Structure formats: C-alpha cells, structure tokens
Amino acid sequence: MAEPQRIVIVGSGLAGASAAGALRDRGYDGELVLIGRETHRPYELPALSKELLLGNAESPHPVHEPDFYESRAVDLRLGVEIAELRLTDRAAVDTNGVAHSYDRLVLATGSTPRTLPVPGADRARPRTLRTVEDSVALRAALVERPEVVVVGAGWIGCEVAAAARSHGAVVTVVDPVDLPLRRVLGPVVGAVFRDLHERNGVRWRLGVGVDGFVPGGVRLADGTEVRGDLVVLGVGAKPNTGPAERAGLAVAEGGVAVDAALRTSHPDVCAVGDIAAHDHPRYGRRVRVEHWANARGQGEHVAGTLLGADEPYSAVPYFFSDQYDLGMEYRGLADAEEDELVVRGDLGSRDFTAFWLREGRVRAAMNVNQWDDGEALQHLVDVQAAVPPEQLRTASLSDLA
Ligand SMILES: Cc1cc2nc3c(=O)[nH]c(=O)nc-3n(C[C@H](O)[C@H](O)[C@H](O)COP(=O)(O)OP(=O)(O)OC[C@H]3O[C@@H](n4cnc5c(N)ncnc54)[C@H](O)[C@@H]3O)c2cc1C
C-alpha cells in the first residue's frame, strides 16, 4: 500500500495529538490535519480532577509544547466538530458542511460523561467533568464550601470527593454498589478506599442508587433524600462513536471495533484511545480502556500502522489515581471478584501492593504509596508470572521479576 499523502485525525485529545507527534517522529512528511471541537490546544485530562480541582495548578498539562504544531507542520483546526464521515469519498464533514479530505483517517474522539436519566434531571442540571471549563467551574463552586452530593463512587467520583473535602465542603457520595471502586478492585481493596474517604470526612450512601433530583438535592431509591447545593455526576462515560456508527463502521463494547493493529472495519480508518474496542492480543478478546496511558500508547502506535507496519498493540492497561495522601498505580487487567487477591504490606496504613492472580499467574498489580517497584511490577504483569503467593508477600520483587 502506498504511503498516505494526507492524514486527518479527528479528536484533539491525548490520543489524537499523540498520533500526530508520532507520525512526525517516524518521518511522515505528508499533510497532517488534527481536528478538534474544543478551542484549546490538546491537553491531558487527569489534572482536571486533581491538581486543577484542588487549586494546585492553573491549567492542565499540554500534550505538546505550544510551538509543536507550527514547527512540525501539524494543521491544527480547533473549534471544528466532525458530524459525518463519507468513507467512499474519503472525507470527514464538519458541522458547517466543510469536507476535510484524507487518504487515511484516525478517529480519536474520546468519551462524554454519562448523565442520569431520572426525574428532575433537566431542571437540576448536575455537573459533569470532562473539559478544562468543567473543572474550572467546579473548582469555583467548591471553594464556596457547598454541600456536595457526588453520584458514583468510581475513580472520578472518588477524586472529586477528595478535592471537595480539601476545599472544606460537606460531601456525600452515593452509589448503588456497596463499596467504592468495587468493580475494579474488589471488596477488600474497595474497603480501603471507603475507609480512606471516611477518615477524611466523606459521608457514604452506598448500596442505594439515585432515582430522582429534587430541589436542593437528590432522592434515593429507598425514598430518602440527600441534601446538596451541588450535585456532581461520576457515573461513567460514553464513547463518542456517532460519526463512526452513522458511517457504518463496526462497533463493539460500546466503542469502535479495531483489530490488534488499531484498524477499524474500513481499511482507510483507524481508531484509538477511549473509543477503540481493541482486539487485544494478550487477552484474546476486545478490550476498551478509558485511561491516559492507553490513549497515549495507542496514539503513538497507530502512527506505525498508518505508515504500513502491521504490529499489534500489546501494552497491558495502566492507570493511576491520587486521593488525599494516597497515590496508586494499577497495571494489568483482572477480575477482582473472581481472581485471587494477594496483599504485600499493610492495607490499614495504605502502604501496600495488591496482586490479582488467576491459576497462580499474576494478572494485575496495584502499588499504593509504594514507588520503588514499578519496573518489577510491570514485568510480573507483562509475563503473567507464576509466583507463589507467599513469595509475592515477602520476597524482593526485583528478584522475582
Ligand atoms: C477528569 C478526568 C480525570 C482523569 N484522570 C485519569 C487518571 O488519573 N489516570 C488515568 O489513567 N486516566 C485518567 N482519565 C482518563 C484519560 O484522561 C482518558 O482515558 C484519555 O484522556 C482519553 O483520551 P482520548 O484522546 O481518547 O479522548 P479525549 O481526551 O476525550 O479527547 C477526545 C477529543 O475529541 C474531541 N471530539 C469528540 N468528538 C469530536 C468530533 N466529532 N469532532 C471533533 N472533535 C471531537 C473531544 O472534544 C476531545 O477534545 C481521566 C479522565 C477524566 C475525564
């Protein structure tokens, strides 16, 4: 296949901007267009629920230095939203009807926060967190020390609760699941996060969902109400697959289906980041990962695919979070309800590493407030090492790796 002369990337978040950088790094010197509906140069999202919300930073980290786009001849078209893809004409058409033609197209449109379709939602206008504007507005509201209801005890909900407490707000977190982060971390490690937030003054309403918004708060499924001047939703995100779906690209796992090398069902089109339902060579199934490292890694990898390589993207998922004085990293992909949990260190003092094993092999590892073993943990997870639990608890991890 001839090398493309004109590559268009739709979505100017981390995945799209990383793809643009990697294309130039690999020597691609054809036309390169990066289209995004936001008006900011590409930036990273993690600070939006951490440093920016806490007031420790004024702006999120940029994906590239400001002069990158001009100096590397990346035609950055901001404030432009792609509405339709015309696959047979090789054109991405924006909401003004302008057609952006391409030889190869990369879709990197990310996700949009889910809302709660329950009575009163239209009037209550609960907040969500996805853009720098959302974060700046939420911080401005939090410094007023309102009573806050956070709906959803996942990563975003927990980080928002921690930031809200740091501003002195009264915070209640509601979730129909009985423990925060239980789906990812299981009951034992989920309880560590419940206790952490409790020690920092968060009130929990767990095991019961929100079934309506009422003036000054939310109503729960058990009929009780929780007061809140401010309601923040952290109930997950929906991949922005609209243009891809309307164009007839195959979808899976709620995202755009891509093969191991990140190609969609159309040979001219790739997809990366939050929207990509990736046929992961390590797991033998489709995996859609909504994390920073995946967006960057797939963005960089797709450059090779566009330029003719046929290499699978095989990195294991990785993510991180910071809440109060707890910092953590998670590597791999486990089923926390089914896999065997092995803990090294002390859960109570939040200074530990958790491993999840299946059939004696390490499927995932999470280090909490421990920062010396990253490489060893990466190796153990990468090779799914078979290590007896007792050794994981006590032996030197670098010796095991
Ligand atoms: C508040 C927050 C905190 C997070 N913290 C962490 C963390 O601590 N650790 C971690 O690992 N991950 C974290 N994540 C997740 C991580 O940031 C995302 O997985 C990653 O940013 C996804 O990158 P992306 O490029 O696929 O999507 P995005 O970053 O969402 O970028 C997609 C871009 O495409 C644009 N777009 C969408 N549709 C169109 C269209 N039709 N036309 C043009 N442009 C379009 C969007 O406006 C957006 O700018 C966090 C996410 C959020 C929201």
The ligand as an ORCA input file, in Angstrom:
! r2SCAN-3c Opt
* xyz 0 1
  C     -11.460     14.263     34.893
  C     -10.677     13.083     34.355
  C      -9.606     12.591     35.071
  C      -8.887     11.504     34.601
  N      -7.854     11.015     35.340
  C      -7.157      9.945     34.902
  C      -6.085      9.419     35.682
  O      -5.785      9.892     36.760
  N      -5.402      8.353     35.206
  C      -5.721      7.776     34.014
  O      -5.056      6.816     33.623
  N      -6.740      8.253     33.240
  C      -7.461      9.322     33.667
  N      -8.507      9.806     32.920
  C      -8.831      9.152     31.642
  C      -7.962      9.657     30.489
  O      -7.685     11.008     30.624
  C      -8.679      9.365     29.165
  O      -8.804      7.975     29.042
  C      -7.940      9.943     27.963
  O      -7.872     11.336     28.044
  C      -8.645      9.566     26.671
  O      -8.026     10.239     25.614
  P      -8.749     10.370     24.203
  O      -7.821     11.169     23.357
  O      -9.209      9.038     23.748
  O     -10.072     11.200     24.497
  P     -10.254     12.720     24.963
  O      -9.139     13.133     25.848
  O     -11.647     12.805     25.486
  O     -10.132     13.554     23.612
  C     -11.103     13.453     22.601
  C     -11.252     14.814     21.952
  O     -12.034     14.650     20.784
  C     -12.938     15.737     20.690
  N     -14.065     15.310     19.842
  C     -15.059     14.448     20.167
  N     -15.907     14.291     19.128
  C     -15.445     15.092     18.134
  C     -15.894     15.366     16.821
  N     -16.997     14.774     16.324
  N     -15.204     16.247     16.058
  C     -14.070     16.827     16.569
  N     -13.595     16.603     17.803
  C     -14.281     15.738     18.578
  C     -13.327     15.995     22.124
  O     -13.871     17.290     22.286
  C     -11.971     15.825     22.824
  O     -11.259     17.032     22.857
  C      -9.245     10.898     33.373
  C     -10.346     11.394     32.648
  C     -11.059     12.479     33.134
  C     -12.251     12.987     32.366
*
